[in-house]
Amino acid sequence: SYTQWDHKITYLSRLSKRSIQFRKLSKRSIQLQKLSKRSIRFLEALKEEYPDAKALKAEYPVAEAL
């Protein structure tokens, strides 16, 4: 028979799976934050090297996408 206890167990297992997924997601978001910090530093360095945005776009057409 399907008892309340069985229901709780399935609910808990679902929760734990979800929390594991969430942990993976949070790790990924932390990695993404680190990456974005790095890219921001990279962009700042580019701005220092190329204060003129037109010169930057002339040398790096990809810069328009940023």
PyMOL Python script that loads the backbone (N, CA, C, O; Angstrom):
from pymol import cmd

cmd.read_pdbstr("""\
ATOM      1  N   SER A   1       0.832  -1.202   0.000  1.00  0.00           N
ATOM      2  CA  SER A   1       0.000   0.000   0.000  1.00  0.00           C
ATOM      3  C   SER A   1       0.870   1.256   0.000  1.00  0.00           C
ATOM      4  O   SER A   1       1.951   1.282   0.589  1.00  0.00           O
ATOM      5  N   TYR A   2       0.388   2.271  -0.656  1.00  0.00           N
ATOM      6  CA  TYR A   2       1.128   3.519  -0.776  1.00  0.00           C
ATOM      7  C   TYR A   2       0.857   4.392   0.448  1.00  0.00           C
ATOM      8  O   TYR A   2      -0.181   5.047   0.542  1.00  0.00           O
ATOM      9  N   THR A   3       1.796   4.389   1.373  1.00  0.00           N
ATOM     10  CA  THR A   3       1.585   5.126   2.626  1.00  0.00           C
ATOM     11  C   THR A   3       2.098   6.553   2.513  1.00  0.00           C
ATOM     12  O   THR A   3       2.722   6.945   1.527  1.00  0.00           O
ATOM     13  N   GLN A   4       1.813   7.306   3.557  1.00  0.00           N
ATOM     14  CA  GLN A   4       2.299   8.684   3.602  1.00  0.00           C
ATOM     15  C   GLN A   4       3.826   8.702   3.685  1.00  0.00           C
ATOM     16  O   GLN A   4       4.484   9.606   3.170  1.00  0.00           O
ATOM     17  N   TRP A   5       4.369   7.679   4.347  1.00  0.00           N
ATOM     18  CA  TRP A   5       5.814   7.586   4.511  1.00  0.00           C
ATOM     19  C   TRP A   5       6.501   7.421   3.161  1.00  0.00           C
ATOM     20  O   TRP A   5       7.514   8.065   2.886  1.00  0.00           O
ATOM     21  N   ASP A   6       5.934   6.541   2.311  1.00  0.00           N
ATOM     22  CA  ASP A   6       6.482   6.362   0.964  1.00  0.00           C
ATOM     23  C   ASP A   6       6.463   7.690   0.206  1.00  0.00           C
ATOM     24  O   ASP A   6       7.417   8.056  -0.480  1.00  0.00           O
ATOM     25  N   HIS A   7       5.365   8.380   0.355  1.00  0.00           N
ATOM     26  CA  HIS A   7       5.224   9.669  -0.317  1.00  0.00           C
ATOM     27  C   HIS A   7       6.318  10.635   0.145  1.00  0.00           C
ATOM     28  O   HIS A   7       6.918  11.340  -0.667  1.00  0.00           O
ATOM     29  N   LYS A   8       6.572  10.660   1.464  1.00  0.00           N
ATOM     30  CA  LYS A   8       7.619  11.537   2.001  1.00  0.00           C
ATOM     31  C   LYS A   8       8.984  11.157   1.446  1.00  0.00           C
ATOM     32  O   LYS A   8       9.789  12.024   1.105  1.00  0.00           O
ATOM     33  N   ILE A   9       9.238   9.848   1.356  1.00  0.00           N
ATOM     34  CA  ILE A   9      10.537   9.399   0.849  1.00  0.00           C
ATOM     35  C   ILE A   9      10.736   9.841  -0.602  1.00  0.00           C
ATOM     36  O   ILE A   9      11.796  10.352  -0.960  1.00  0.00           O
ATOM     37  N   THR A  10       9.717   9.642  -1.428  1.00  0.00           N
ATOM     38  CA  THR A  10       9.852  10.052  -2.828  1.00  0.00           C
ATOM     39  C   THR A  10      10.021  11.563  -2.925  1.00  0.00           C
ATOM     40  O   THR A  10      10.799  12.058  -3.741  1.00  0.00           O
ATOM     41  N   TYR A  11       9.292  12.287  -2.092  1.00  0.00           N
ATOM     42  CA  TYR A  11       9.400  13.747  -2.086  1.00  0.00           C
ATOM     43  C   TYR A  11      10.816  14.181  -1.703  1.00  0.00           C
ATOM     44  O   TYR A  11      11.401  15.065  -2.328  1.00  0.00           O
ATOM     45  N   LEU A  12      11.356  13.536  -0.655  1.00  0.00           N
ATOM     46  CA  LEU A  12      12.703  13.872  -0.204  1.00  0.00           C
ATOM     47  C   LEU A  12      13.747  13.542  -1.263  1.00  0.00           C
ATOM     48  O   LEU A  12      14.687  14.308  -1.476  1.00  0.00           O
ATOM     49  N   SER A  13      13.579  12.402  -1.925  1.00  0.00           N
ATOM     50  CA  SER A  13      14.553  12.045  -2.955  1.00  0.00           C
ATOM     51  C   SER A  13      14.505  13.040  -4.113  1.00  0.00           C
ATOM     52  O   SER A  13      15.536  13.403  -4.681  1.00  0.00           O
ATOM     53  N   ARG A  14      13.282  13.478  -4.456  1.00  0.00           N
ATOM     54  CA  ARG A  14      13.164  14.505  -5.489  1.00  0.00           C
ATOM     55  C   ARG A  14      13.855  15.787  -5.055  1.00  0.00           C
ATOM     56  O   ARG A  14      14.563  16.424  -5.834  1.00  0.00           O
ATOM     57  N   LEU A  15      13.638  16.152  -3.800  1.00  0.00           N
ATOM     58  CA  LEU A  15      14.264  17.366  -3.273  1.00  0.00           C
ATOM     59  C   LEU A  15      15.781  17.276  -3.330  1.00  0.00           C
ATOM     60  O   LEU A  15      16.456  18.222  -3.735  1.00  0.00           O
ATOM     61  N   SER A  16      16.314  16.120  -2.917  1.00  0.00           N
ATOM     62  CA  SER A  16      17.770  15.984  -2.906  1.00  0.00           C
ATOM     63  C   SER A  16      18.326  16.045  -4.325  1.00  0.00           C
ATOM     64  O   SER A  16      19.374  16.647  -4.557  1.00  0.00           O
ATOM     65  N   LYS A  17      17.622  15.421  -5.279  1.00  0.00           N
ATOM     66  CA  LYS A  17      18.050  15.521  -6.678  1.00  0.00           C
ATOM     67  C   LYS A  17      18.061  16.972  -7.116  1.00  0.00           C
ATOM     68  O   LYS A  17      18.996  17.437  -7.768  1.00  0.00           O
ATOM     69  N   ARG A  18      16.997  17.679  -6.743  1.00  0.00           N
ATOM     70  CA  ARG A  18      16.893  19.080  -7.129  1.00  0.00           C
ATOM     71  C   ARG A  18      18.016  19.895  -6.497  1.00  0.00           C
ATOM     72  O   ARG A  18      18.596  20.766  -7.145  1.00  0.00           O
ATOM     73  N   SER A  19      18.324  19.611  -5.224  1.00  0.00           N
ATOM     74  CA  SER A  19      19.382  20.375  -4.558  1.00  0.00           C
ATOM     75  C   SER A  19      20.739  20.087  -5.187  1.00  0.00           C
ATOM     76  O   SER A  19      21.598  20.966  -5.260  1.00  0.00           O
ATOM     77  N   ILE A  20      20.930  18.839  -5.644  1.00  0.00           N
ATOM     78  CA  ILE A  20      22.178  18.510  -6.333  1.00  0.00           C
ATOM     79  C   ILE A  20      22.271  19.302  -7.634  1.00  0.00           C
ATOM     80  O   ILE A  20      23.317  19.867  -7.953  1.00  0.00           O
ATOM     81  N   GLN A  21      21.166  19.340  -8.384  1.00  0.00           N
ATOM     82  CA  GLN A  21      21.137  20.140  -9.609  1.00  0.00           C
ATOM     83  C   GLN A  21      21.417  21.606  -9.294  1.00  0.00           C
ATOM     84  O   GLN A  21      22.159  22.281 -10.007  1.00  0.00           O
ATOM     85  N   PHE A  22      20.807  22.080  -8.213  1.00  0.00           N
ATOM     86  CA  PHE A  22      20.988  23.476  -7.829  1.00  0.00           C
ATOM     87  C   PHE A  22      22.447  23.761  -7.475  1.00  0.00           C
ATOM     88  O   PHE A  22      22.994  24.806  -7.827  1.00  0.00           O
ATOM     89  N   ARG A  23      23.071  22.800  -6.764  1.00  0.00           N
ATOM     90  CA  ARG A  23      24.485  22.966  -6.425  1.00  0.00           C
ATOM     91  C   ARG A  23      25.339  23.048  -7.677  1.00  0.00           C
ATOM     92  O   ARG A  23      26.241  23.880  -7.779  1.00  0.00           O
ATOM     93  N   LYS A  24      25.039  22.160  -8.639  1.00  0.00           N
ATOM     94  CA  LYS A  24      25.776  22.203  -9.903  1.00  0.00           C
ATOM     95  C   LYS A  24      25.586  23.551 -10.570  1.00  0.00           C
ATOM     96  O   LYS A  24      26.535  24.148 -11.078  1.00  0.00           O
ATOM     97  N   LEU A  25      24.338  24.027 -10.563  1.00  0.00           N
ATOM     98  CA  LEU A  25      24.042  25.322 -11.164  1.00  0.00           C
ATOM     99  C   LEU A  25      24.798  26.444 -10.466  1.00  0.00           C
ATOM    100  O   LEU A  25      25.358  27.322 -11.122  1.00  0.00           O
ATOM    101  N   SER A  26      24.815  26.416  -9.133  1.00  0.00           N
ATOM    102  CA  SER A  26      25.486  27.492  -8.403  1.00  0.00           C
ATOM    103  C   SER A  26      26.990  27.466  -8.669  1.00  0.00           C
ATOM    104  O   SER A  26      27.625  28.513  -8.794  1.00  0.00           O
ATOM    105  N   LYS A  27      27.562  26.240  -8.754  1.00  0.00           N
ATOM    106  CA  LYS A  27      28.985  26.151  -9.107  1.00  0.00           C
ATOM    107  C   LYS A  27      29.222  26.768 -10.470  1.00  0.00           C
ATOM    108  O   LYS A  27      30.180  27.512 -10.680  1.00  0.00           O
ATOM    109  N   ARG A  28      28.316  26.438 -11.405  1.00  0.00           N
ATOM    110  CA  ARG A  28      28.451  26.973 -12.756  1.00  0.00           C
ATOM    111  C   ARG A  28      28.329  28.489 -12.747  1.00  0.00           C
ATOM    112  O   ARG A  28      29.076  29.176 -13.445  1.00  0.00           O
ATOM    113  N   SER A  29      27.394  29.016 -11.961  1.00  0.00           N
ATOM    114  CA  SER A  29      27.209  30.464 -11.927  1.00  0.00           C
ATOM    115  C   SER A  29      28.424  31.150 -11.310  1.00  0.00           C
ATOM    116  O   SER A  29      28.800  32.248 -11.722  1.00  0.00           O
ATOM    117  N   ILE A  30      29.043  30.494 -10.313  1.00  0.00           N
ATOM    118  CA  ILE A  30      30.269  31.042  -9.731  1.00  0.00           C
ATOM    119  C   ILE A  30      31.369  31.083 -10.788  1.00  0.00           C
ATOM    120  O   ILE A  30      32.090  32.074 -10.907  1.00  0.00           O
ATOM    121  N   GLN A  31      31.493  29.992 -11.560  1.00  0.00           N
ATOM    122  CA  GLN A  31      32.474  29.968 -12.642  1.00  0.00           C
ATOM    123  C   GLN A  31      32.188  31.075 -13.646  1.00  0.00           C
ATOM    124  O   GLN A  31      33.101  31.743 -14.130  1.00  0.00           O
ATOM    125  N   LEU A  32      30.903  31.262 -13.953  1.00  0.00           N
ATOM    126  CA  LEU A  32      30.517  32.306 -14.897  1.00  0.00           C
ATOM    127  C   LEU A  32      30.869  33.690 -14.360  1.00  0.00           C
ATOM    128  O   LEU A  32      31.340  34.551 -15.103  1.00  0.00           O
ATOM    129  N   GLN A  33      30.637  33.898 -13.055  1.00  0.00           N
ATOM    130  CA  GLN A  33      30.992  35.184 -12.446  1.00  0.00           C
ATOM    131  C   GLN A  33      32.492  35.432 -12.554  1.00  0.00           C
ATOM    132  O   GLN A  33      32.927  36.537 -12.878  1.00  0.00           O
ATOM    133  N   LYS A  34      33.287  34.378 -12.276  1.00  0.00           N
ATOM    134  CA  LYS A  34      34.740  34.518 -12.409  1.00  0.00           C
ATOM    135  C   LYS A  34      35.102  34.877 -13.841  1.00  0.00           C
ATOM    136  O   LYS A  34      35.932  35.752 -14.084  1.00  0.00           O
ATOM    137  N   LEU A  35      34.465  34.186 -14.790  1.00  0.00           N
ATOM    138  CA  LEU A  35      34.715  34.457 -16.204  1.00  0.00           C
ATOM    139  C   LEU A  35      34.345  35.889 -16.554  1.00  0.00           C
ATOM    140  O   LEU A  35      35.090  36.573 -17.256  1.00  0.00           O
ATOM    141  N   SER A  36      33.189  36.347 -16.062  1.00  0.00           N
ATOM    142  CA  SER A  36      32.752  37.696 -16.408  1.00  0.00           C
ATOM    143  C   SER A  36      33.690  38.736 -15.796  1.00  0.00           C
ATOM    144  O   SER A  36      33.975  39.760 -16.417  1.00  0.00           O
ATOM    145  N   LYS A  37      34.174  38.472 -14.563  1.00  0.00           N
ATOM    146  CA  LYS A  37      35.153  39.379 -13.963  1.00  0.00           C
ATOM    147  C   LYS A  37      36.398  39.450 -14.830  1.00  0.00           C
ATOM    148  O   LYS A  37      36.958  40.521 -15.062  1.00  0.00           O
ATOM    149  N   ARG A  38      36.827  38.259 -15.314  1.00  0.00           N
ATOM    150  CA  ARG A  38      38.005  38.211 -16.162  1.00  0.00           C
ATOM    151  C   ARG A  38      37.767  38.988 -17.448  1.00  0.00           C
ATOM    152  O   ARG A  38      38.637  39.734 -17.896  1.00  0.00           O
ATOM    153  N   SER A  39      36.587  38.814 -18.045  1.00  0.00           N
ATOM    154  CA  SER A  39      36.295  39.489 -19.309  1.00  0.00           C
ATOM    155  C   SER A  39      36.178  40.997 -19.094  1.00  0.00           C
ATOM    156  O   SER A  39      36.559  41.781 -19.963  1.00  0.00           O
ATOM    157  N   ILE A  40      35.647  41.408 -17.929  1.00  0.00           N
ATOM    158  CA  ILE A  40      35.569  42.837 -17.619  1.00  0.00           C
ATOM    159  C   ILE A  40      36.978  43.422 -17.512  1.00  0.00           C
ATOM    160  O   ILE A  40      37.252  44.506 -18.028  1.00  0.00           O
ATOM    161  N   ARG A  41      37.874  42.683 -16.831  1.00  0.00           N
ATOM    162  CA  ARG A  41      39.266  43.128 -16.750  1.00  0.00           C
ATOM    163  C   ARG A  41      39.877  43.233 -18.138  1.00  0.00           C
ATOM    164  O   ARG A  41      40.606  44.175 -18.448  1.00  0.00           O
ATOM    165  N   PHE A  42      39.557  42.227 -18.980  1.00  0.00           N
ATOM    166  CA  PHE A  42      40.076  42.209 -20.342  1.00  0.00           C
ATOM    167  C   PHE A  42      39.590  43.431 -21.116  1.00  0.00           C
ATOM    168  O   PHE A  42      40.364  44.080 -21.821  1.00  0.00           O
ATOM    169  N   LEU A  43      38.292  43.739 -20.976  1.00  0.00           N
ATOM    170  CA  LEU A  43      37.725  44.898 -21.664  1.00  0.00           C
ATOM    171  C   LEU A  43      38.348  46.197 -21.156  1.00  0.00           C
ATOM    172  O   LEU A  43      38.623  47.109 -21.935  1.00  0.00           O
ATOM    173  N   GLU A  44      38.569  46.273 -19.842  1.00  0.00           N
ATOM    174  CA  GLU A  44      39.193  47.474 -19.279  1.00  0.00           C
ATOM    175  C   GLU A  44      40.605  47.647 -19.829  1.00  0.00           C
ATOM    176  O   GLU A  44      41.024  48.756 -20.158  1.00  0.00           O
ATOM    177  N   ALA A  45      41.331  46.532 -19.922  1.00  0.00           N
ATOM    178  CA  ALA A  45      42.678  46.580 -20.482  1.00  0.00           C
ATOM    179  C   ALA A  45      42.637  47.032 -21.936  1.00  0.00           C
ATOM    180  O   ALA A  45      43.475  47.818 -22.379  1.00  0.00           O
ATOM    181  N   LEU A  46      41.656  46.527 -22.671  1.00  0.00           N
ATOM    182  CA  LEU A  46      41.495  46.945 -24.068  1.00  0.00           C
ATOM    183  C   LEU A  46      41.208  48.436 -24.158  1.00  0.00           C
ATOM    184  O   LEU A  46      41.757  49.129 -25.015  1.00  0.00           O
ATOM    185  N   LYS A  47      40.342  48.933 -23.268  1.00  0.00           N
ATOM    186  CA  LYS A  47      40.011  50.359 -23.284  1.00  0.00           C
ATOM    187  C   LYS A  47      41.243  51.204 -22.989  1.00  0.00           C
ATOM    188  O   LYS A  47      41.422  52.279 -23.563  1.00  0.00           O
ATOM    189  N   GLU A  48      42.098  50.704 -22.081  1.00  0.00           N
ATOM    190  CA  GLU A  48      43.326  51.444 -21.786  1.00  0.00           C
ATOM    191  C   GLU A  48      44.239  51.467 -23.001  1.00  0.00           C
ATOM    192  O   GLU A  48      44.850  52.488 -23.318  1.00  0.00           O
ATOM    193  N   GLU A  49      44.326  50.306 -23.690  1.00  0.00           N
ATOM    194  CA  GLU A  49      45.200  50.242 -24.859  1.00  0.00           C
ATOM    195  C   GLU A  49      44.625  51.020 -26.033  1.00  0.00           C
ATOM    196  O   GLU A  49      45.352  51.680 -26.775  1.00  0.00           O
ATOM    197  N   TYR A  50      43.306  50.931 -26.192  1.00  0.00           N
ATOM    198  CA  TYR A  50      42.648  51.606 -27.307  1.00  0.00           C
ATOM    199  C   TYR A  50      41.570  52.531 -26.773  1.00  0.00           C
ATOM    200  O   TYR A  50      40.395  52.165 -26.750  1.00  0.00           O
ATOM    201  N   PRO A  51      41.961  53.746 -26.337  1.00  0.00           N
ATOM    202  CA  PRO A  51      40.959  54.675 -25.812  1.00  0.00           C
ATOM    203  C   PRO A  51      39.948  55.056 -26.896  1.00  0.00           C
ATOM    204  O   PRO A  51      38.793  55.369 -26.606  1.00  0.00           O
ATOM    205  N   ASP A  52      40.407  55.023 -28.147  1.00  0.00           N
ATOM    206  CA  ASP A  52      39.508  55.351 -29.246  1.00  0.00           C
ATOM    207  C   ASP A  52      38.795  54.089 -29.705  1.00  0.00           C
ATOM    208  O   ASP A  52      39.419  53.166 -30.229  1.00  0.00           O
ATOM    209  N   ALA A  53      37.494  54.059 -29.507  1.00  0.00           N
ATOM    210  CA  ALA A  53      36.720  52.860 -29.835  1.00  0.00           C
ATOM    211  C   ALA A  53      36.756  52.553 -31.332  1.00  0.00           C
ATOM    212  O   ALA A  53      36.696  51.389 -31.728  1.00  0.00           O
ATOM    213  N   LYS A  54      36.854  53.588 -32.160  1.00  0.00           N
ATOM    214  CA  LYS A  54      36.881  53.369 -33.610  1.00  0.00           C
ATOM    215  C   LYS A  54      38.141  52.609 -34.010  1.00  0.00           C
ATOM    216  O   LYS A  54      38.097  51.716 -34.857  1.00  0.00           O
ATOM    217  N   ALA A  55      39.262  52.971 -33.394  1.00  0.00           N
ATOM    218  CA  ALA A  55      40.511  52.270 -33.682  1.00  0.00           C
ATOM    219  C   ALA A  55      40.401  50.805 -33.261  1.00  0.00           C
ATOM    220  O   ALA A  55      40.889  49.901 -33.938  1.00  0.00           O
ATOM    221  N   LEU A  56      39.743  50.605 -32.119  1.00  0.00           N
ATOM    222  CA  LEU A  56      39.553  49.242 -31.617  1.00  0.00           C
ATOM    223  C   LEU A  56      38.708  48.427 -32.590  1.00  0.00           C
ATOM    224  O   LEU A  56      39.044  47.285 -32.903  1.00  0.00           O
ATOM    225  N   LYS A  57      37.613  49.012 -33.066  1.00  0.00           N
ATOM    226  CA  LYS A  57      36.735  48.286 -33.987  1.00  0.00           C
ATOM    227  C   LYS A  57      37.427  48.038 -35.315  1.00  0.00           C
ATOM    228  O   LYS A  57      37.177  47.026 -35.971  1.00  0.00           O
ATOM    229  N   ALA A  58      38.297  48.960 -35.714  1.00  0.00           N
ATOM    230  CA  ALA A  58      39.024  48.774 -36.966  1.00  0.00           C
ATOM    231  C   ALA A  58      39.970  47.581 -36.853  1.00  0.00           C
ATOM    232  O   ALA A  58      40.094  46.784 -37.783  1.00  0.00           O
ATOM    233  N   GLU A  59      40.639  47.468 -35.696  1.00  0.00           N
ATOM    234  CA  GLU A  59      41.572  46.354 -35.519  1.00  0.00           C
ATOM    235  C   GLU A  59      40.861  45.063 -35.158  1.00  0.00           C
ATOM    236  O   GLU A  59      41.256  43.985 -35.601  1.00  0.00           O
ATOM    237  N   TYR A  60      39.801  45.171 -34.345  1.00  0.00           N
ATOM    238  CA  TYR A  60      39.047  43.988 -33.908  1.00  0.00           C
ATOM    239  C   TYR A  60      37.572  44.168 -34.239  1.00  0.00           C
ATOM    240  O   TYR A  60      36.826  44.727 -33.435  1.00  0.00           O
ATOM    241  N   PRO A  61      37.136  43.703 -35.411  1.00  0.00           N
ATOM    242  CA  PRO A  61      35.717  43.854 -35.777  1.00  0.00           C
ATOM    243  C   PRO A  61      34.787  43.135 -34.796  1.00  0.00           C
ATOM    244  O   PRO A  61      33.605  43.463 -34.693  1.00  0.00           O
ATOM    245  N   VAL A  62      35.332  42.159 -34.084  1.00  0.00           N
ATOM    246  CA  VAL A  62      34.520  41.391 -33.139  1.00  0.00           C
ATOM    247  C   VAL A  62      34.067  42.270 -31.974  1.00  0.00           C
ATOM    248  O   VAL A  62      33.077  41.961 -31.311  1.00  0.00           O
ATOM    249  N   ALA A  63      34.776  43.344 -31.728  1.00  0.00           N
ATOM    250  CA  ALA A  63      34.484  44.204 -30.580  1.00  0.00           C
ATOM    251  C   ALA A  63      33.064  44.760 -30.635  1.00  0.00           C
ATOM    252  O   ALA A  63      32.486  45.101 -29.602  1.00  0.00           O
ATOM    253  N   GLU A  64      32.504  44.853 -31.836  1.00  0.00           N
ATOM    254  CA  GLU A  64      31.136  45.367 -31.952  1.00  0.00           C
ATOM    255  C   GLU A  64      30.138  44.443 -31.267  1.00  0.00           C
ATOM    256  O   GLU A  64      29.105  44.888 -30.765  1.00  0.00           O
ATOM    257  N   ALA A  65      30.460  43.151 -31.253  1.00  0.00           N
ATOM    258  CA  ALA A  65      29.540  42.181 -30.655  1.00  0.00           C
ATOM    259  C   ALA A  65      29.499  42.308 -29.138  1.00  0.00           C
ATOM    260  O   ALA A  65      28.523  41.894 -28.514  1.00  0.00           O
ATOM    261  N   LEU A  66      30.536  42.871 -28.537  1.00  0.00           N
ATOM    262  CA  LEU A  66      30.613  42.929 -27.070  1.00  0.00           C
ATOM    263  C   LEU A  66      29.685  43.984 -26.498  1.00  0.00           C
ATOM    264  O   LEU A  66      29.628  44.162 -25.281  1.00  0.00           O
TER     265      LEU A  66
END
""", "prot")
cmd.dss("prot")
cmd.show_as("cartoon", "prot")
cmd.util.cbc("prot")
cmd.orient("prot")
